[in-house]
Structure formats: C-alpha cells, structure tokens
Amino acid sequence: MSVIVQAYQTLVPAFVRGPLYHWREWAAALVMTPAARGEWLARRLVSLGGAVRTVRVPHGRLWVDLRDFGVGRRIFIHGRYEEPEAATLCARLRPGMTYLDVGGNLGYLATLAAKLVGDTGRVIAIEPEPYNFGLLQKNLKLSTRGGIAVNVAAGGAPGTAKLFKSVGNLGDHRLYTDGDSAGRAFVEVPVVRLDDLFTANNWPAPDFIKIDVQGYEPHVIAGLDGLIRTDRPRAILTEYWPIGIRNAGGDPTAYLEWFRARGFECSLIGADCSPTPVAIERVDDHLPPLNSVVPDAQMLNLLFRR
C-alpha cells in the first residue's frame, strides 16, 4: 500500500470515503463512451434491484431485463437490436399483413412488426420460455393493440419438449442438448405444429414469417407444410446456423433444399441490411470461418422469397 493511500485512509473517515468512491465512479462514467456509460449504468441499476426497465427504441418502448447480456442489456445500451432483421421487416411489411414471429423472445421484432402492419394487420409471436413470454406479453400490450403471444414451442409434431435455459443470454435457450446446453436447467414446454395452431384459431396464413430458434428451425418448418401450400407466406426470414441445426438433429443441406423445393429464392441479409441474392446451393460458401471460441458466430441471416 502506498504512502498516499495510507494517508488518505488515515485522514479521511470511512463514512466519507464511501460516498467519494461512488462520486468518482459517477464522474468517470460521464467521460466514457456512450456504450461504456450504458454498461456502467446497467450494472448500477442491477445492483440497486432495478434489473427490469423500460427502454426507448426506434419504434416505441420495451421492457427489458438488464441481467440478460444477450438481448436485454444490448437493447438498453444501444437502443437498437438485430438491425439487419429490423431493416428487412421495414422493407417488406405493409399495413394489413399478418406477421408470424417464431422465437419471439421479449418482442423487439414483434412490436416493430405490429407498428408496420398497423391496426388492420395481425402479429402472432411464439415464445416457449415462461420468463421471456412474460416480457413478450408486457411489450405487446405496451406497444400494440392486437398482438398475440403464444407460450409454446413450434415443432414437427405435437407433444412436449425440454427447453434448456441459458442464464446469461435469454436469447439462447435451446430445445436440445449439446456441448453448450448440457447441464443447463430446463423447463418442459408444449410443442405444436404451426399448421395446427393456425387452423385451431382460424388465423389467416401469414404473409411474412421470421424463424430464429437456435438450430431448431428444421423442426419448425416440418409443421408448416399446410400453410406453405397457400399463396402465402411470400417471405421467410430465418437464421441459418449449421452447427445448431446438426446439434438439434437436423440436416443443414436438407433445410435449404426444403425452400428450393417449394419455389423460394434466397438472399443473404448482411450487416449493411441489404439483401444479396445467392443460389441456394452456394449459401454455405458465405458462412464466416468457424471460431471455436464463439461457434454461434458461424451463421447467416437468410431471406427466402417466392
């Protein structure tokens, strides 16, 4: 311990040093970058018991959980989330359309879609995890008049499944076990075929579908064949993560072929938010190199259009 520190602790009482420490932290935060300042504020709010907050985003306000490093805290710090996907929705959704969000999470994209389709449109968001579903419900009520949240998982056959929950990233719950999800706590969730869900509720076929379910996508589309036989959906936006698809028991090549066989053409949605047409058989050529530390990063956002 330096002489200066010893003198400080000797001369300045503890009841004064405590507040001074927090004032120094606050002053340092003022000169940080906006992201660092947001991170500091998020940590402080969590430490004070204020983890669940409303945040302003471009299309309104959302409830987020600041303990969620994957989704909630990112929205809190940056005020935006999944910008390429959001830009795709803005380019393709119109008033009166029906939007289906499979893997709705807390509802960032679902609430954006509700604004775009308006009061004459319809938003249906599927989210199996109970805590995320609660946030999704709150956000749809906060941001929309007619958004529908459904607390189920979408799959190829009705039944139940174990949803393995991520603690730090509430966007990374998985309906299968692999090296990352083994050992996680899990919750039993109902599984429905989307064809059956839409028939039971007499909902119109969706004009646009977004699917982001951490590799479970082939199981989702296995329950979609009835809806696909209609003249809708006109477009499907999906995450394509071959590692996750294999770990969930699927075949990435067969997943892509499913779209080709039903008359869809493919575009990549890059970081610049614009669609770039690509032949379905060449999609894998565009995957980023595998990073063994962050295998989730070897993924693409694909837009399939009729």
C-alpha positions in Angstrom: 0.0 0.0 0.0 1.4 3.4 -1.0 2.1 6.2 1.5 -0.5 8.3 -0.2 -3.2 5.6 0.1 -2.3 5.1 3.8 -2.5 8.8 4.5 -5.9 9.0 2.7 -7.3 6.1 4.7 -6.0 7.6 7.9 -7.1 11.2 7.4 -10.5 10.6 5.6 -13.1 8.7 7.6 -14.7 5.6 6.1 -18.2 7.2 6.1 -16.7 9.9 3.8 -14.6 7.6 1.6 -17.7 5.5 0.6 -19.6 8.4 -1.0 -16.4 9.7 -2.5 -15.8 6.4 -4.2 -19.2 6.4 -5.8 -18.9 10.0 -6.9 -15.6 9.1 -8.6 -17.3 6.2 -10.4 -20.1 8.6 -11.5 -17.6 11.2 -12.7 -15.6 8.6 -14.6 -18.8 7.4 -16.3 -19.5 10.9 -17.6 -16.4 10.8 -19.8 -16.9 7.2 -21.0 -18.1 6.3 -24.5 -21.9 6.0 -24.7 -21.7 2.2 -24.7 -19.4 2.1 -21.7 -21.6 4.6 -19.9 -24.6 2.5 -20.7 -22.9 -0.6 -19.4 -21.9 1.2 -16.2 -25.5 2.4 -15.7 -26.9 -1.1 -16.3 -24.6 -2.6 -13.7 -25.6 0.1 -11.2 -29.3 -0.5 -11.8 -29.0 -4.2 -11.4 -27.0 -3.8 -8.1 -29.8 -1.5 -6.9 -32.5 -4.0 -7.7 -33.8 -2.3 -10.8 -32.9 -5.0 -13.4 -36.2 -4.9 -15.3 -36.6 -1.5 -17.1 -38.4 0.2 -19.9 -36.2 1.4 -22.7 -36.9 3.6 -25.7 -36.3 2.0 -29.0 -36.9 3.5 -32.5 -40.5 2.1 -32.6 -41.6 2.7 -29.0 -40.7 1.5 -25.6 -39.9 -2.1 -24.4 -39.5 -3.8 -21.1 -36.0 -5.4 -20.9 -34.0 -7.4 -18.2 -30.6 -5.9 -17.7 -29.3 -9.2 -16.4 -29.8 -10.6 -19.9 -26.5 -9.9 -21.6 -27.6 -11.4 -25.0 -30.7 -9.3 -25.6 -32.0 -7.0 -22.8 -28.8 -5.3 -21.9 -27.8 -4.8 -25.5 -31.1 -3.0 -26.2 -30.7 -0.9 -23.1 -27.1 0.2 -24.1 -27.6 0.7 -27.8 -31.3 1.4 -28.1 -31.5 -1.0 -31.1 -31.2 -4.7 -31.7 -30.9 -7.0 -34.7 -30.7 -4.2 -37.2 -30.4 -6.3 -40.4 -33.6 -8.2 -39.4 -35.4 -5.0 -38.4 -34.5 -3.4 -41.7 -35.8 -6.4 -43.6 -39.2 -6.1 -41.8 -39.3 -2.4 -42.6 -38.7 -3.1 -46.2 -41.3 -5.8 -46.6 -44.2 -5.4 -44.1 -47.2 -3.3 -45.0 -50.4 -2.3 -43.3 -52.9 -5.2 -43.2 -50.4 -8.0 -43.4 -50.1 -10.9 -40.9 -46.7 -11.4 -39.4 -45.6 -14.6 -37.6 -42.5 -14.5 -35.3 -41.2 -17.9 -34.2 -38.8 -17.4 -31.4 -40.3 -14.0 -30.3 -38.1 -13.6 -27.2 -39.1 -10.3 -25.5 -40.7 -8.9 -28.6 -38.3 -6.4 -30.2 -39.2 -7.5 -33.8 -42.8 -8.4 -33.0 -43.5 -4.9 -31.7 -41.8 -3.4 -34.7 -43.9 -5.6 -37.0 -47.0 -4.5 -35.1 -46.3 -0.9 -35.9 -45.6 -1.7 -39.6 -48.8 -3.8 -40.2 -51.0 -1.4 -38.2 -54.4 -1.9 -36.7 -55.6 -3.7 -39.8 -52.8 -6.3 -39.6 -52.0 -9.1 -37.2 -48.9 -10.1 -35.2 -48.5 -13.6 -33.8 -45.4 -14.3 -31.7 -44.4 -17.7 -30.5 -42.2 -17.9 -27.4 -41.8 -21.1 -25.3 -39.7 -19.9 -22.3 -42.0 -18.6 -19.5 -40.0 -15.6 -18.4 -39.4 -14.4 -21.9 -43.0 -15.0 -22.6 -44.0 -12.7 -19.7 -41.8 -9.9 -21.1 -43.2 -10.5 -24.6 -46.8 -10.2 -23.3 -45.9 -6.9 -21.5 -44.3 -5.5 -24.6 -47.1 -6.4 -26.9 -49.6 -4.8 -24.5 -47.3 -1.7 -24.2 -46.7 -1.3 -27.9 -49.7 -2.8 -29.8 -53.4 -3.2 -29.6 -53.8 -6.6 -31.2 -50.5 -8.6 -30.9 -51.0 -12.2 -29.9 -48.4 -14.0 -27.8 -48.4 -17.9 -27.6 -46.5 -19.7 -24.9 -45.5 -22.8 -26.9 -42.6 -24.2 -29.0 -43.1 -24.7 -32.7 -42.1 -28.2 -34.0 -42.9 -31.0 -36.4 -45.2 -33.0 -34.1 -47.4 -32.1 -31.1 -46.1 -33.1 -27.7 -43.7 -31.7 -25.1 -40.0 -31.0 -25.1 -37.3 -29.9 -22.7 -36.1 -26.3 -23.2 -32.6 -25.9 -21.9 -32.3 -22.4 -20.5 -29.3 -20.1 -20.7 -28.7 -18.0 -17.6 -26.8 -15.0 -19.1 -28.4 -14.9 -22.6 -32.1 -15.1 -22.7 -32.0 -15.4 -26.5 -30.0 -18.7 -26.3 -32.5 -21.2 -24.8 -32.3 -24.5 -26.8 -34.7 -27.3 -27.4 -31.9 -29.9 -27.5 -28.7 -30.7 -25.6 -25.2 -30.2 -26.9 -21.9 -29.1 -25.6 -23.2 -25.7 -24.6 -26.6 -26.6 -23.2 -25.7 -29.8 -21.4 -26.0 -29.3 -17.7 -28.4 -26.3 -18.0 -31.6 -26.2 -16.1 -34.6 -27.0 -18.2 -38.3 -26.5 -18.4 -40.9 -28.7 -20.1 -42.7 -26.8 -22.8 -45.7 -27.8 -25.1 -44.8 -28.3 -28.7 -47.3 -27.6 -31.5 -47.3 -27.7 -35.3 -47.9 -24.3 -36.7 -50.4 -25.7 -39.2 -52.5 -27.0 -36.3 -52.2 -23.7 -34.3 -53.4 -21.6 -37.2 -56.2 -24.0 -38.1 -57.4 -24.2 -34.5 -57.5 -20.4 -34.2 -58.8 -19.8 -37.7 -56.0 -17.3 -38.4 -55.1 -16.3 -41.9 -51.9 -17.7 -43.3 -49.0 -15.3 -42.5 -47.6 -13.0 -45.2 -44.2 -13.0 -43.5 -42.5 -15.4 -41.1 -39.4 -14.9 -39.0 -37.8 -18.0 -37.5 -34.9 -17.8 -35.0 -34.8 -20.8 -32.7 -31.1 -21.6 -32.2 -30.9 -24.5 -34.7 -34.4 -25.9 -34.2 -35.5 -24.4 -37.5 -35.9 -27.7 -39.5 -38.4 -28.9 -36.8 -40.4 -25.7 -37.2 -40.8 -25.9 -40.9 -41.8 -29.6 -40.6 -45.0 -28.3 -39.1 -45.6 -25.7 -41.8 -46.4 -27.6 -44.9 -50.1 -26.8 -44.8 -49.5 -23.0 -44.6 -46.9 -23.2 -47.3 -49.4 -24.8 -49.7 -51.3 -21.5 -49.8 -50.2 -18.5 -51.8 -48.6 -17.2 -48.5 -46.2 -16.7 -46.9 -44.5 -14.5 -49.5 -41.2 -14.4 -47.5 -39.5 -16.2 -44.6 -36.6 -14.6 -42.7 -34.5 -17.3 -40.9 -31.3 -17.7 -39.1 -29.1 -20.3 -40.7 -26.7 -21.9 -38.2 -25.5 -25.2 -39.4 -23.8 -26.3 -36.2 -27.0 -25.7 -34.2 -29.1 -27.4 -36.9 -26.9 -30.5 -36.7 -26.9 -30.5 -32.9 -30.7 -30.3 -32.9 -30.9 -33.4 -35.1 -31.4 -31.7 -38.4 -29.6 -31.5 -41.8 -28.5 -28.0 -42.9 -28.5 -29.0 -46.6 -32.0 -30.5 -46.3 -33.2 -27.4 -44.6 -32.1 -25.2 -47.5 -33.5 -27.7 -50.0 -36.9 -27.5 -48.4 -37.2 -23.9 -49.5 -35.9 -24.6 -53.0 -38.5 -27.4 -53.4 -41.3 -25.0 -52.5 -40.3 -22.3 -55.0 -38.4 -19.9 -52.8 -35.4 -17.9 -53.9 -32.7 -17.0 -51.4 -30.9 -13.7 -50.4 -28.3 -13.0 -47.7 -29.1 -10.3 -45.3 -25.7 -8.8 -44.4 -24.5 -6.2 -41.8 -25.4 -3.4 -44.3 -29.0 -4.6 -44.0 -29.5 -5.1 -47.7 -30.5 -8.4 -49.4 -27.9 -10.0 -51.7 -29.3 -12.8 -54.0 -27.4 -16.1 -53.7 -28.0 -19.5 -55.2 -29.3 -21.9 -52.5 -26.5 -24.4 -53.3 -23.9 -21.7 -52.7 -25.2 -20.5 -49.3 -22.6 -22.4 -47.3 -19.8 -20.6 -49.2 -20.8 -17.4 -47.4 -20.6 -18.7 -43.9 -18.0 -16.9 -41.8 -14.9 -19.0 -40.7 -15.6 -21.2 -37.7 -14.4 -19.6 -34.4 -14.2 -22.4 -31.9 -14.5 -19.9 -29.0 -17.7 -18.4 -30.4 -19.2 -21.1 -32.7 -22.6 -19.2 -32.7 -20.9 -16.7 -34.9 -20.8 -19.1 -37.9 -24.3 -18.2 -39.0 -26.2 -16.2 -41.6 -29.5 -14.4 -41.9 -31.3 -15.7 -45.0 -34.4 -14.2 -46.6 -36.4 -16.7 -48.7 -38.9 -15.2 -51.2 -41.4 -16.8 -53.6 
